[in-house]
Amino acid sequence: MTHGNKYIRKTMVECAWGASKAQNCFFSKFSYTQTVVRKKNAMKIKMAIERKMLIAIWHVLSEGKPYTDYKKPDTKGNS
């Protein structure tokens, strides 16, 4: 995220920090997995979350569909 509007970039960094701290959210699970399990740099993970959020925002705006958080399918057979 080196090019583009500096104000949007700063706002998205703050949103990525917030999303990584939220509970039961795809972005927080992604952050935990990458930083704790795979031992990656936390700041690089925040940039990855920022990019994922921008992609999600683009799809919501371009397709006109509401955002739904990613949930893994239930493997236990419960409905």
mmJSON file of the N, C-alpha and C atoms, coordinates in Angstrom:
{"data_MODEL":{"atom_site":{
"group_PDB":["ATOM","ATOM","ATOM","ATOM","ATOM","ATOM","ATOM","ATOM","ATOM","ATOM","ATOM","ATOM","ATOM","ATOM","ATOM","ATOM","ATOM","ATOM","ATOM","ATOM","ATOM","ATOM","ATOM","ATOM","ATOM","ATOM","ATOM","ATOM","ATOM","ATOM","ATOM","ATOM","ATOM","ATOM","ATOM","ATOM","ATOM","ATOM","ATOM","ATOM","ATOM","ATOM","ATOM","ATOM","ATOM","ATOM","ATOM","ATOM","ATOM","ATOM","ATOM","ATOM","ATOM","ATOM","ATOM","ATOM","ATOM","ATOM","ATOM","ATOM","ATOM","ATOM","ATOM","ATOM","ATOM","ATOM","ATOM","ATOM","ATOM","ATOM","ATOM","ATOM","ATOM","ATOM","ATOM","ATOM","ATOM","ATOM","ATOM","ATOM","ATOM","ATOM","ATOM","ATOM","ATOM","ATOM","ATOM","ATOM","ATOM","ATOM","ATOM","ATOM","ATOM","ATOM","ATOM","ATOM","ATOM","ATOM","ATOM","ATOM","ATOM","ATOM","ATOM","ATOM","ATOM","ATOM","ATOM","ATOM","ATOM","ATOM","ATOM","ATOM","ATOM","ATOM","ATOM","ATOM","ATOM","ATOM","ATOM","ATOM","ATOM","ATOM","ATOM","ATOM","ATOM","ATOM","ATOM","ATOM","ATOM","ATOM","ATOM","ATOM","ATOM","ATOM","ATOM","ATOM","ATOM","ATOM","ATOM","ATOM","ATOM","ATOM","ATOM","ATOM","ATOM","ATOM","ATOM","ATOM","ATOM","ATOM","ATOM","ATOM","ATOM","ATOM","ATOM","ATOM","ATOM","ATOM","ATOM","ATOM","ATOM","ATOM","ATOM","ATOM","ATOM","ATOM","ATOM","ATOM","ATOM","ATOM","ATOM","ATOM","ATOM","ATOM","ATOM","ATOM","ATOM","ATOM","ATOM","ATOM","ATOM","ATOM","ATOM","ATOM","ATOM","ATOM","ATOM","ATOM","ATOM","ATOM","ATOM","ATOM","ATOM","ATOM","ATOM","ATOM","ATOM","ATOM","ATOM","ATOM","ATOM","ATOM","ATOM","ATOM","ATOM","ATOM","ATOM","ATOM","ATOM","ATOM","ATOM","ATOM","ATOM","ATOM","ATOM","ATOM","ATOM","ATOM","ATOM","ATOM","ATOM","ATOM","ATOM","ATOM","ATOM","ATOM","ATOM","ATOM","ATOM","ATOM","ATOM","ATOM","ATOM","ATOM","ATOM","ATOM","ATOM"],
"id":[1,2,3,4,5,6,7,8,9,10,11,12,13,14,15,16,17,18,19,20,21,22,23,24,25,26,27,28,29,30,31,32,33,34,35,36,37,38,39,40,41,42,43,44,45,46,47,48,49,50,51,52,53,54,55,56,57,58,59,60,61,62,63,64,65,66,67,68,69,70,71,72,73,74,75,76,77,78,79,80,81,82,83,84,85,86,87,88,89,90,91,92,93,94,95,96,97,98,99,100,101,102,103,104,105,106,107,108,109,110,111,112,113,114,115,116,117,118,119,120,121,122,123,124,125,126,127,128,129,130,131,132,133,134,135,136,137,138,139,140,141,142,143,144,145,146,147,148,149,150,151,152,153,154,155,156,157,158,159,160,161,162,163,164,165,166,167,168,169,170,171,172,173,174,175,176,177,178,179,180,181,182,183,184,185,186,187,188,189,190,191,192,193,194,195,196,197,198,199,200,201,202,203,204,205,206,207,208,209,210,211,212,213,214,215,216,217,218,219,220,221,222,223,224,225,226,227,228,229,230,231,232,233,234,235,236,237],
"type_symbol":["N","C","C","N","C","C","N","C","C","N","C","C","N","C","C","N","C","C","N","C","C","N","C","C","N","C","C","N","C","C","N","C","C","N","C","C","N","C","C","N","C","C","N","C","C","N","C","C","N","C","C","N","C","C","N","C","C","N","C","C","N","C","C","N","C","C","N","C","C","N","C","C","N","C","C","N","C","C","N","C","C","N","C","C","N","C","C","N","C","C","N","C","C","N","C","C","N","C","C","N","C","C","N","C","C","N","C","C","N","C","C","N","C","C","N","C","C","N","C","C","N","C","C","N","C","C","N","C","C","N","C","C","N","C","C","N","C","C","N","C","C","N","C","C","N","C","C","N","C","C","N","C","C","N","C","C","N","C","C","N","C","C","N","C","C","N","C","C","N","C","C","N","C","C","N","C","C","N","C","C","N","C","C","N","C","C","N","C","C","N","C","C","N","C","C","N","C","C","N","C","C","N","C","C","N","C","C","N","C","C","N","C","C","N","C","C","N","C","C","N","C","C","N","C","C","N","C","C","N","C","C","N","C","C","N","C","C"],
"label_atom_id":["N","CA","C","N","CA","C","N","CA","C","N","CA","C","N","CA","C","N","CA","C","N","CA","C","N","CA","C","N","CA","C","N","CA","C","N","CA","C","N","CA","C","N","CA","C","N","CA","C","N","CA","C","N","CA","C","N","CA","C","N","CA","C","N","CA","C","N","CA","C","N","CA","C","N","CA","C","N","CA","C","N","CA","C","N","CA","C","N","CA","C","N","CA","C","N","CA","C","N","CA","C","N","CA","C","N","CA","C","N","CA","C","N","CA","C","N","CA","C","N","CA","C","N","CA","C","N","CA","C","N","CA","C","N","CA","C","N","CA","C","N","CA","C","N","CA","C","N","CA","C","N","CA","C","N","CA","C","N","CA","C","N","CA","C","N","CA","C","N","CA","C","N","CA","C","N","CA","C","N","CA","C","N","CA","C","N","CA","C","N","CA","C","N","CA","C","N","CA","C","N","CA","C","N","CA","C","N","CA","C","N","CA","C","N","CA","C","N","CA","C","N","CA","C","N","CA","C","N","CA","C","N","CA","C","N","CA","C","N","CA","C","N","CA","C","N","CA","C","N","CA","C","N","CA","C","N","CA","C","N","CA","C","N","CA","C","N","CA","C","N","CA","C","N","CA","C"],
"label_alt_id":[null,null,null,null,null,null,null,null,null,null,null,null,null,null,null,null,null,null,null,null,null,null,null,null,null,null,null,null,null,null,null,null,null,null,null,null,null,null,null,null,null,null,null,null,null,null,null,null,null,null,null,null,null,null,null,null,null,null,null,null,null,null,null,null,null,null,null,null,null,null,null,null,null,null,null,null,null,null,null,null,null,null,null,null,null,null,null,null,null,null,null,null,null,null,null,null,null,null,null,null,null,null,null,null,null,null,null,null,null,null,null,null,null,null,null,null,null,null,null,null,null,null,null,null,null,null,null,null,null,null,null,null,null,null,null,null,null,null,null,null,null,null,null,null,null,null,null,null,null,null,null,null,null,null,null,null,null,null,null,null,null,null,null,null,null,null,null,null,null,null,null,null,null,null,null,null,null,null,null,null,null,null,null,null,null,null,null,null,null,null,null,null,null,null,null,null,null,null,null,null,null,null,null,null,null,null,null,null,null,null,null,null,null,null,null,null,null,null,null,null,null,null,null,null,null,null,null,null,null,null,null,null,null,null,null,null,null],
"label_comp_id":["MET","MET","MET","THR","THR","THR","HIS","HIS","HIS","GLY","GLY","GLY","ASN","ASN","ASN","LYS","LYS","LYS","TYR","TYR","TYR","ILE","ILE","ILE","ARG","ARG","ARG","LYS","LYS","LYS","THR","THR","THR","MET","MET","MET","VAL","VAL","VAL","GLU","GLU","GLU","CYS","CYS","CYS","ALA","ALA","ALA","TRP","TRP","TRP","GLY","GLY","GLY","ALA","ALA","ALA","SER","SER","SER","LYS","LYS","LYS","ALA","ALA","ALA","GLN","GLN","GLN","ASN","ASN","ASN","CYS","CYS","CYS","PHE","PHE","PHE","PHE","PHE","PHE","SER","SER","SER","LYS","LYS","LYS","PHE","PHE","PHE","SER","SER","SER","TYR","TYR","TYR","THR","THR","THR","GLN","GLN","GLN","THR","THR","THR","VAL","VAL","VAL","VAL","VAL","VAL","ARG","ARG","ARG","LYS","LYS","LYS","LYS","LYS","LYS","ASN","ASN","ASN","ALA","ALA","ALA","MET","MET","MET","LYS","LYS","LYS","ILE","ILE","ILE","LYS","LYS","LYS","MET","MET","MET","ALA","ALA","ALA","ILE","ILE","ILE","GLU","GLU","GLU","ARG","ARG","ARG","LYS","LYS","LYS","MET","MET","MET","LEU","LEU","LEU","ILE","ILE","ILE","ALA","ALA","ALA","ILE","ILE","ILE","TRP","TRP","TRP","HIS","HIS","HIS","VAL","VAL","VAL","LEU","LEU","LEU","SER","SER","SER","GLU","GLU","GLU","GLY","GLY","GLY","LYS","LYS","LYS","PRO","PRO","PRO","TYR","TYR","TYR","THR","THR","THR","ASP","ASP","ASP","TYR","TYR","TYR","LYS","LYS","LYS","LYS","LYS","LYS","PRO","PRO","PRO","ASP","ASP","ASP","THR","THR","THR","LYS","LYS","LYS","GLY","GLY","GLY","ASN","ASN","ASN","SER","SER","SER"],
"label_asym_id":["A","A","A","A","A","A","A","A","A","A","A","A","A","A","A","A","A","A","A","A","A","A","A","A","A","A","A","A","A","A","A","A","A","A","A","A","A","A","A","A","A","A","A","A","A","A","A","A","A","A","A","A","A","A","A","A","A","A","A","A","A","A","A","A","A","A","A","A","A","A","A","A","A","A","A","A","A","A","A","A","A","A","A","A","A","A","A","A","A","A","A","A","A","A","A","A","A","A","A","A","A","A","A","A","A","A","A","A","A","A","A","A","A","A","A","A","A","A","A","A","A","A","A","A","A","A","A","A","A","A","A","A","A","A","A","A","A","A","A","A","A","A","A","A","A","A","A","A","A","A","A","A","A","A","A","A","A","A","A","A","A","A","A","A","A","A","A","A","A","A","A","A","A","A","A","A","A","A","A","A","A","A","A","A","A","A","A","A","A","A","A","A","A","A","A","A","A","A","A","A","A","A","A","A","A","A","A","A","A","A","A","A","A","A","A","A","A","A","A","A","A","A","A","A","A","A","A","A","A","A","A","A","A","A","A","A","A"],
"label_entity_id":["1","1","1","1","1","1","1","1","1","1","1","1","1","1","1","1","1","1","1","1","1","1","1","1","1","1","1","1","1","1","1","1","1","1","1","1","1","1","1","1","1","1","1","1","1","1","1","1","1","1","1","1","1","1","1","1","1","1","1","1","1","1","1","1","1","1","1","1","1","1","1","1","1","1","1","1","1","1","1","1","1","1","1","1","1","1","1","1","1","1","1","1","1","1","1","1","1","1","1","1","1","1","1","1","1","1","1","1","1","1","1","1","1","1","1","1","1","1","1","1","1","1","1","1","1","1","1","1","1","1","1","1","1","1","1","1","1","1","1","1","1","1","1","1","1","1","1","1","1","1","1","1","1","1","1","1","1","1","1","1","1","1","1","1","1","1","1","1","1","1","1","1","1","1","1","1","1","1","1","1","1","1","1","1","1","1","1","1","1","1","1","1","1","1","1","1","1","1","1","1","1","1","1","1","1","1","1","1","1","1","1","1","1","1","1","1","1","1","1","1","1","1","1","1","1","1","1","1","1","1","1","1","1","1","1","1","1"],
"label_seq_id":[1,1,1,2,2,2,3,3,3,4,4,4,5,5,5,6,6,6,7,7,7,8,8,8,9,9,9,10,10,10,11,11,11,12,12,12,13,13,13,14,14,14,15,15,15,16,16,16,17,17,17,18,18,18,19,19,19,20,20,20,21,21,21,22,22,22,23,23,23,24,24,24,25,25,25,26,26,26,27,27,27,28,28,28,29,29,29,30,30,30,31,31,31,32,32,32,33,33,33,34,34,34,35,35,35,36,36,36,37,37,37,38,38,38,39,39,39,40,40,40,41,41,41,42,42,42,43,43,43,44,44,44,45,45,45,46,46,46,47,47,47,48,48,48,49,49,49,50,50,50,51,51,51,52,52,52,53,53,53,54,54,54,55,55,55,56,56,56,57,57,57,58,58,58,59,59,59,60,60,60,61,61,61,62,62,62,63,63,63,64,64,64,65,65,65,66,66,66,67,67,67,68,68,68,69,69,69,70,70,70,71,71,71,72,72,72,73,73,73,74,74,74,75,75,75,76,76,76,77,77,77,78,78,78,79,79,79],
"pdbx_PDB_ins_code":[null,null,null,null,null,null,null,null,null,null,null,null,null,null,null,null,null,null,null,null,null,null,null,null,null,null,null,null,null,null,null,null,null,null,null,null,null,null,null,null,null,null,null,null,null,null,null,null,null,null,null,null,null,null,null,null,null,null,null,null,null,null,null,null,null,null,null,null,null,null,null,null,null,null,null,null,null,null,null,null,null,null,null,null,null,null,null,null,null,null,null,null,null,null,null,null,null,null,null,null,null,null,null,null,null,null,null,null,null,null,null,null,null,null,null,null,null,null,null,null,null,null,null,null,null,null,null,null,null,null,null,null,null,null,null,null,null,null,null,null,null,null,null,null,null,null,null,null,null,null,null,null,null,null,null,null,null,null,null,null,null,null,null,null,null,null,null,null,null,null,null,null,null,null,null,null,null,null,null,null,null,null,null,null,null,null,null,null,null,null,null,null,null,null,null,null,null,null,null,null,null,null,null,null,null,null,null,null,null,null,null,null,null,null,null,null,null,null,null,null,null,null,null,null,null,null,null,null,null,null,null,null,null,null,null,null,null],
"Cartn_x":[0.83,0.0,0.872,1.67,2.542,1.993,1.039,0.486,-0.957,-1.465,-2.861,-3.041,-4.292,-4.675,-4.134,-3.367,-2.733,-3.757,-4.868,-5.891,-6.658,-6.951,-7.613,-6.682,-5.41,-4.435,-4.368,-4.3,-4.246,-5.525,-6.661,-7.937,-8.013,-7.538,-7.583,-6.635,-5.511,-4.599,-5.296,-5.99,-6.722,-7.843,-8.529,-9.587,-9.014,-7.857,-7.219,-6.823,-6.325,-5.986,-7.241,-8.323,-9.579,-10.14,-10.074,-10.595,-9.776,-8.489,-7.658,-7.921,-8.464,-8.764,-10.199,-11.063,-12.462,-12.564,-13.635,-13.823,-14.741,-14.466,-15.275,-15.421,-14.323,-14.291,-13.229,-13.448,-12.481,-11.117,-11.107,-9.851,-9.055,-9.741,-9.029,-8.479,-9.233,-8.743,-7.549,-7.613,-6.5,-5.264,-5.45,-4.329,-3.698,-4.525,-4.006,-3.235,-3.801,-3.159,-1.812,-1.752,-0.516,0.56,0.179,1.185,1.626,0.701,1.044,1.461,0.647,0.918,2.055,2.004,3.011,4.174,4.096,5.168,5.623,4.64,4.947,4.925,5.477,5.554,4.147,3.807,2.465,2.101,3.046,2.729,2.439,3.168,2.894,1.523,1.132,-0.188,-1.28,-1.044,-2.029,-2.2,-1.12,-1.221,-2.004,-1.819,-2.578,-4.065,-4.375,-5.769,-6.357,-5.565,-6.012,-6.384,-5.546,-5.815,-7.055,-7.219,-8.401,-9.672,-9.578,-10.737,-11.087,-10.078,-10.332,-10.973,-10.542,-11.15,-12.602,-12.876,-14.249,-15.118,-14.586,-15.326,-15.616,-14.643,-14.836,-15.949,-15.968,-17.01,-18.384,-18.463,-19.749,-20.264,-19.392,-19.818,-20.107,-19.32,-19.505,-20.677,-20.925,-21.998,-23.29,-23.224,-24.417,-24.949,-24.123,-24.545,-24.048,-24.778,-24.293,-23.096,-22.266,-21.086,-21.499,-20.973,-21.171,-19.8,-19.607,-18.321,-18.13,-16.909,-16.592,-16.694,-17.445,-17.535,-17.172,-16.347,-15.997,-17.215,-17.392,-18.519,-18.439,-19.609,-19.662,-19.332,-18.252,-17.81,-18.395,-19.129,-19.68,-21.031,-21.581,-22.853,-24.048,-23.819,-24.929,-25.43,-26.719,-27.288,-27.424],
"Cartn_y":[-1.185,0.0,1.243,1.401,2.562,3.633,3.293,4.258,4.553,5.657,5.98,7.09,7.272,8.334,8.067,9.018,8.799,8.802,9.498,9.531,8.209,7.645,6.334,5.282,5.372,4.405,4.444,5.626,5.763,5.243,5.518,5.04,3.521,2.94,1.485,0.799,1.418,0.848,0.795,1.869,1.887,0.845,0.691,-0.322,-1.73,-1.954,-3.27,-3.594,-2.604,-2.821,-3.194,-2.483,-2.766,-4.132,-4.48,-5.772,-6.923,-6.715,-7.788,-8.011,-6.998,-7.105,-7.565,-7.559,-7.958,-9.454,-9.837,-11.247,-11.905,-13.179,-13.995,-13.338,-12.86,-12.201,-12.892,-12.978,-13.609,-12.945,-11.623,-10.892,-11.134,-11.255,-11.527,-12.947,-13.893,-15.274,-15.366,-14.637,-14.596,-14.008,-12.909,-12.265,-13.196,-13.858,-14.778,-15.918,-16.5,-17.63,-17.229,-16.09,-15.673,-15.249,-14.547,-14.041,-15.07,-15.844,-16.781,-18.135,-18.685,-20.027,-20.022,-19.102,-19.087,-18.144,-17.383,-16.498,-15.467,-14.755,-13.711,-12.344,-11.361,-10.007,-9.406,-8.862,-8.348,-7.189,-6.322,-5.178,-5.617,-6.614,-7.134,-7.795,-8.428,-9.061,-7.993,-6.869,-5.778,-5.25,-5.192,-4.75,-5.775,-7.056,-8.086,-7.979,-7.712,-7.536,-6.309,-5.262,-4.042,-4.338,-5.089,-5.426,-6.304,-7.276,-8.131,-7.329,-6.349,-5.497,-4.656,-4.126,-3.34,-4.187,-5.427,-6.328,-6.603,-6.832,-7.067,-5.835,-4.65,-3.402,-3.236,-3.527,-3.403,-4.331,-5.578,-6.52,-6.074,-5.566,-5.086,-3.926,-2.987,-1.82,-2.144,-3.015,-3.292,-4.237,-5.177,-6.145,-5.771,-4.843,-4.405,-5.431,-6.354,-7.382,-7.011,-7.421,-7.134,-8.006,-7.505,-8.253,-9.357,-10.557,-11.663,-12.171,-12.307,-12.766,-14.235,-14.604,-15.975,-16.887,-17.962,-18.984,-20.318,-21.087,-22.409,-23.311,-24.213,-25.13,-26.032,-26.387,-27.255,-28.681,-29.222,-30.565,-31.658,-31.26,-32.249,-32.778,-32.229,-32.702,-32.019,-31.017,-30.274,-29.224,-29.013,-28.023,-26.69],
"Cartn_z":[0.0,0.0,0.0,-1.028,-1.104,-2.031,-2.868,-3.809,-3.426,-3.918,-3.682,-2.663,-2.278,-1.375,0.026,0.571,1.876,3.005,2.837,3.871,3.934,2.78,2.752,3.31,2.996,3.497,5.023,5.592,7.05,7.696,7.077,7.602,7.54,6.45,6.31,7.287,7.606,8.602,9.955,10.324,11.588,11.587,10.462,10.364,10.471,9.886,9.969,11.395,12.142,13.548,14.325,14.077,14.773,14.411,13.129,12.691,13.245,13.426,13.962,15.448,16.136,17.563,17.831,16.817,16.994,17.289,17.96,18.287,17.261,16.993,16.072,14.703,14.183,12.886,12.032,10.726,9.838,9.931,9.991,9.997,11.278,12.41,13.664,13.68,13.136,13.055,12.105,11.004,10.057,10.721,11.462,12.143,13.165,13.965,14.979,14.338,13.29,12.619,12.052,11.396,10.747,11.748,12.82,13.743,14.769,15.313,16.381,15.818,14.945,14.433,13.415,12.468,11.41,11.693,12.794,13.272,12.226,11.672,10.699,11.379,10.722,11.232,11.348,12.514,12.777,11.858,11.555,10.697,9.269,8.783,7.442,7.396,8.48,8.544,8.531,9.198,9.175,7.753,6.999,5.606,4.768,5.065,4.358,4.699,5.956,6.364,5.682,5.602,4.921,3.473,2.802,1.401,1.275,2.175,2.153,2.401,3.284,3.543,2.321,1.647,0.44,-0.651,-0.782,-1.764,-1.412,-0.12,0.319,0.065,0.355,0.115,-1.369,-2.209,-3.657,-4.137,-3.641,-4.049,-3.562,-2.349,-1.829,-2.673,-3.004,-3.77,-5.233,-5.834,-7.26,-7.527,-6.617,-6.823,-6.114,-5.185,-4.479,-3.491,-3.06,-2.105,-0.713,0.327,1.686,2.036,2.943,3.38,4.332,4.103,5.033,5.433,6.733,7.248,6.882,6.55,6.17,7.385,7.239,8.284,7.659,8.365,7.861,7.927,6.941,6.973,8.204,8.734,9.906,9.486,10.031,9.639,10.528,11.57,12.488,12.03,10.982,10.467,11.097,11.947,12.55,11.567,11.559,10.644,11.29],
"occupancy":[1.0,1.0,1.0,1.0,1.0,1.0,1.0,1.0,1.0,1.0,1.0,1.0,1.0,1.0,1.0,1.0,1.0,1.0,1.0,1.0,1.0,1.0,1.0,1.0,1.0,1.0,1.0,1.0,1.0,1.0,1.0,1.0,1.0,1.0,1.0,1.0,1.0,1.0,1.0,1.0,1.0,1.0,1.0,1.0,1.0,1.0,1.0,1.0,1.0,1.0,1.0,1.0,1.0,1.0,1.0,1.0,1.0,1.0,1.0,1.0,1.0,1.0,1.0,1.0,1.0,1.0,1.0,1.0,1.0,1.0,1.0,1.0,1.0,1.0,1.0,1.0,1.0,1.0,1.0,1.0,1.0,1.0,1.0,1.0,1.0,1.0,1.0,1.0,1.0,1.0,1.0,1.0,1.0,1.0,1.0,1.0,1.0,1.0,1.0,1.0,1.0,1.0,1.0,1.0,1.0,1.0,1.0,1.0,1.0,1.0,1.0,1.0,1.0,1.0,1.0,1.0,1.0,1.0,1.0,1.0,1.0,1.0,1.0,1.0,1.0,1.0,1.0,1.0,1.0,1.0,1.0,1.0,1.0,1.0,1.0,1.0,1.0,1.0,1.0,1.0,1.0,1.0,1.0,1.0,1.0,1.0,1.0,1.0,1.0,1.0,1.0,1.0,1.0,1.0,1.0,1.0,1.0,1.0,1.0,1.0,1.0,1.0,1.0,1.0,1.0,1.0,1.0,1.0,1.0,1.0,1.0,1.0,1.0,1.0,1.0,1.0,1.0,1.0,1.0,1.0,1.0,1.0,1.0,1.0,1.0,1.0,1.0,1.0,1.0,1.0,1.0,1.0,1.0,1.0,1.0,1.0,1.0,1.0,1.0,1.0,1.0,1.0,1.0,1.0,1.0,1.0,1.0,1.0,1.0,1.0,1.0,1.0,1.0,1.0,1.0,1.0,1.0,1.0,1.0,1.0,1.0,1.0,1.0,1.0,1.0,1.0,1.0,1.0,1.0,1.0,1.0,1.0,1.0,1.0,1.0,1.0,1.0],
"B_iso_or_equiv":[0.0,0.0,0.0,0.0,0.0,0.0,0.0,0.0,0.0,0.0,0.0,0.0,0.0,0.0,0.0,0.0,0.0,0.0,0.0,0.0,0.0,0.0,0.0,0.0,0.0,0.0,0.0,0.0,0.0,0.0,0.0,0.0,0.0,0.0,0.0,0.0,0.0,0.0,0.0,0.0,0.0,0.0,0.0,0.0,0.0,0.0,0.0,0.0,0.0,0.0,0.0,0.0,0.0,0.0,0.0,0.0,0.0,0.0,0.0,0.0,0.0,0.0,0.0,0.0,0.0,0.0,0.0,0.0,0.0,0.0,0.0,0.0,0.0,0.0,0.0,0.0,0.0,0.0,0.0,0.0,0.0,0.0,0.0,0.0,0.0,0.0,0.0,0.0,0.0,0.0,0.0,0.0,0.0,0.0,0.0,0.0,0.0,0.0,0.0,0.0,0.0,0.0,0.0,0.0,0.0,0.0,0.0,0.0,0.0,0.0,0.0,0.0,0.0,0.0,0.0,0.0,0.0,0.0,0.0,0.0,0.0,0.0,0.0,0.0,0.0,0.0,0.0,0.0,0.0,0.0,0.0,0.0,0.0,0.0,0.0,0.0,0.0,0.0,0.0,0.0,0.0,0.0,0.0,0.0,0.0,0.0,0.0,0.0,0.0,0.0,0.0,0.0,0.0,0.0,0.0,0.0,0.0,0.0,0.0,0.0,0.0,0.0,0.0,0.0,0.0,0.0,0.0,0.0,0.0,0.0,0.0,0.0,0.0,0.0,0.0,0.0,0.0,0.0,0.0,0.0,0.0,0.0,0.0,0.0,0.0,0.0,0.0,0.0,0.0,0.0,0.0,0.0,0.0,0.0,0.0,0.0,0.0,0.0,0.0,0.0,0.0,0.0,0.0,0.0,0.0,0.0,0.0,0.0,0.0,0.0,0.0,0.0,0.0,0.0,0.0,0.0,0.0,0.0,0.0,0.0,0.0,0.0,0.0,0.0,0.0,0.0,0.0,0.0,0.0,0.0,0.0,0.0,0.0,0.0,0.0,0.0,0.0],
"pdbx_formal_charge":[null,null,null,null,null,null,null,null,null,null,null,null,null,null,null,null,null,null,null,null,null,null,null,null,null,null,null,null,null,null,null,null,null,null,null,null,null,null,null,null,null,null,null,null,null,null,null,null,null,null,null,null,null,null,null,null,null,null,null,null,null,null,null,null,null,null,null,null,null,null,null,null,null,null,null,null,null,null,null,null,null,null,null,null,null,null,null,null,null,null,null,null,null,null,null,null,null,null,null,null,null,null,null,null,null,null,null,null,null,null,null,null,null,null,null,null,null,null,null,null,null,null,null,null,null,null,null,null,null,null,null,null,null,null,null,null,null,null,null,null,null,null,null,null,null,null,null,null,null,null,null,null,null,null,null,null,null,null,null,null,null,null,null,null,null,null,null,null,null,null,null,null,null,null,null,null,null,null,null,null,null,null,null,null,null,null,null,null,null,null,null,null,null,null,null,null,null,null,null,null,null,null,null,null,null,null,null,null,null,null,null,null,null,null,null,null,null,null,null,null,null,null,null,null,null,null,null,null,null,null,null,null,null,null,null,null,null],
"auth_seq_id":[1,1,1,2,2,2,3,3,3,4,4,4,5,5,5,6,6,6,7,7,7,8,8,8,9,9,9,10,10,10,11,11,11,12,12,12,13,13,13,14,14,14,15,15,15,16,16,16,17,17,17,18,18,18,19,19,19,20,20,20,21,21,21,22,22,22,23,23,23,24,24,24,25,25,25,26,26,26,27,27,27,28,28,28,29,29,29,30,30,30,31,31,31,32,32,32,33,33,33,34,34,34,35,35,35,36,36,36,37,37,37,38,38,38,39,39,39,40,40,40,41,41,41,42,42,42,43,43,43,44,44,44,45,45,45,46,46,46,47,47,47,48,48,48,49,49,49,50,50,50,51,51,51,52,52,52,53,53,53,54,54,54,55,55,55,56,56,56,57,57,57,58,58,58,59,59,59,60,60,60,61,61,61,62,62,62,63,63,63,64,64,64,65,65,65,66,66,66,67,67,67,68,68,68,69,69,69,70,70,70,71,71,71,72,72,72,73,73,73,74,74,74,75,75,75,76,76,76,77,77,77,78,78,78,79,79,79],
"auth_comp_id":["MET","MET","MET","THR","THR","THR","HIS","HIS","HIS","GLY","GLY","GLY","ASN","ASN","ASN","LYS","LYS","LYS","TYR","TYR","TYR","ILE","ILE","ILE","ARG","ARG","ARG","LYS","LYS","LYS","THR","THR","THR","MET","MET","MET","VAL","VAL","VAL","GLU","GLU","GLU","CYS","CYS","CYS","ALA","ALA","ALA","TRP","TRP","TRP","GLY","GLY","GLY","ALA","ALA","ALA","SER","SER","SER","LYS","LYS","LYS","ALA","ALA","ALA","GLN","GLN","GLN","ASN","ASN","ASN","CYS","CYS","CYS","PHE","PHE","PHE","PHE","PHE","PHE","SER","SER","SER","LYS","LYS","LYS","PHE","PHE","PHE","SER","SER","SER","TYR","TYR","TYR","THR","THR","THR","GLN","GLN","GLN","THR","THR","THR","VAL","VAL","VAL","VAL","VAL","VAL","ARG","ARG","ARG","LYS","LYS","LYS","LYS","LYS","LYS","ASN","ASN","ASN","ALA","ALA","ALA","MET","MET","MET","LYS","LYS","LYS","ILE","ILE","ILE","LYS","LYS","LYS","MET","MET","MET","ALA","ALA","ALA","ILE","ILE","ILE","GLU","GLU","GLU","ARG","ARG","ARG","LYS","LYS","LYS","MET","MET","MET","LEU","LEU","LEU","ILE","ILE","ILE","ALA","ALA","ALA","ILE","ILE","ILE","TRP","TRP","TRP","HIS","HIS","HIS","VAL","VAL","VAL","LEU","LEU","LEU","SER","SER","SER","GLU","GLU","GLU","GLY","GLY","GLY","LYS","LYS","LYS","PRO","PRO","PRO","TYR","TYR","TYR","THR","THR","THR","ASP","ASP","ASP","TYR","TYR","TYR","LYS","LYS","LYS","LYS","LYS","LYS","PRO","PRO","PRO","ASP","ASP","ASP","THR","THR","THR","LYS","LYS","LYS","GLY","GLY","GLY","ASN","ASN","ASN","SER","SER","SER"],
"auth_asym_id":["A","A","A","A","A","A","A","A","A","A","A","A","A","A","A","A","A","A","A","A","A","A","A","A","A","A","A","A","A","A","A","A","A","A","A","A","A","A","A","A","A","A","A","A","A","A","A","A","A","A","A","A","A","A","A","A","A","A","A","A","A","A","A","A","A","A","A","A","A","A","A","A","A","A","A","A","A","A","A","A","A","A","A","A","A","A","A","A","A","A","A","A","A","A","A","A","A","A","A","A","A","A","A","A","A","A","A","A","A","A","A","A","A","A","A","A","A","A","A","A","A","A","A","A","A","A","A","A","A","A","A","A","A","A","A","A","A","A","A","A","A","A","A","A","A","A","A","A","A","A","A","A","A","A","A","A","A","A","A","A","A","A","A","A","A","A","A","A","A","A","A","A","A","A","A","A","A","A","A","A","A","A","A","A","A","A","A","A","A","A","A","A","A","A","A","A","A","A","A","A","A","A","A","A","A","A","A","A","A","A","A","A","A","A","A","A","A","A","A","A","A","A","A","A","A","A","A","A","A","A","A","A","A","A","A","A","A"],
"auth_atom_id":["N","CA","C","N","CA","C","N","CA","C","N","CA","C","N","CA","C","N","CA","C","N","CA","C","N","CA","C","N","CA","C","N","CA","C","N","CA","C","N","CA","C","N","CA","C","N","CA","C","N","CA","C","N","CA","C","N","CA","C","N","CA","C","N","CA","C","N","CA","C","N","CA","C","N","CA","C","N","CA","C","N","CA","C","N","CA","C","N","CA","C","N","CA","C","N","CA","C","N","CA","C","N","CA","C","N","CA","C","N","CA","C","N","CA","C","N","CA","C","N","CA","C","N","CA","C","N","CA","C","N","CA","C","N","CA","C","N","CA","C","N","CA","C","N","CA","C","N","CA","C","N","CA","C","N","CA","C","N","CA","C","N","CA","C","N","CA","C","N","CA","C","N","CA","C","N","CA","C","N","CA","C","N","CA","C","N","CA","C","N","CA","C","N","CA","C","N","CA","C","N","CA","C","N","CA","C","N","CA","C","N","CA","C","N","CA","C","N","CA","C","N","CA","C","N","CA","C","N","CA","C","N","CA","C","N","CA","C","N","CA","C","N","CA","C","N","CA","C","N","CA","C","N","CA","C","N","CA","C","N","CA","C","N","CA","C","N","CA","C","N","CA","C","N","CA","C"],
"pdbx_PDB_model_num":[1,1,1,1,1,1,1,1,1,1,1,1,1,1,1,1,1,1,1,1,1,1,1,1,1,1,1,1,1,1,1,1,1,1,1,1,1,1,1,1,1,1,1,1,1,1,1,1,1,1,1,1,1,1,1,1,1,1,1,1,1,1,1,1,1,1,1,1,1,1,1,1,1,1,1,1,1,1,1,1,1,1,1,1,1,1,1,1,1,1,1,1,1,1,1,1,1,1,1,1,1,1,1,1,1,1,1,1,1,1,1,1,1,1,1,1,1,1,1,1,1,1,1,1,1,1,1,1,1,1,1,1,1,1,1,1,1,1,1,1,1,1,1,1,1,1,1,1,1,1,1,1,1,1,1,1,1,1,1,1,1,1,1,1,1,1,1,1,1,1,1,1,1,1,1,1,1,1,1,1,1,1,1,1,1,1,1,1,1,1,1,1,1,1,1,1,1,1,1,1,1,1,1,1,1,1,1,1,1,1,1,1,1,1,1,1,1,1,1,1,1,1,1,1,1,1,1,1,1,1,1,1,1,1,1,1,1]
}}}
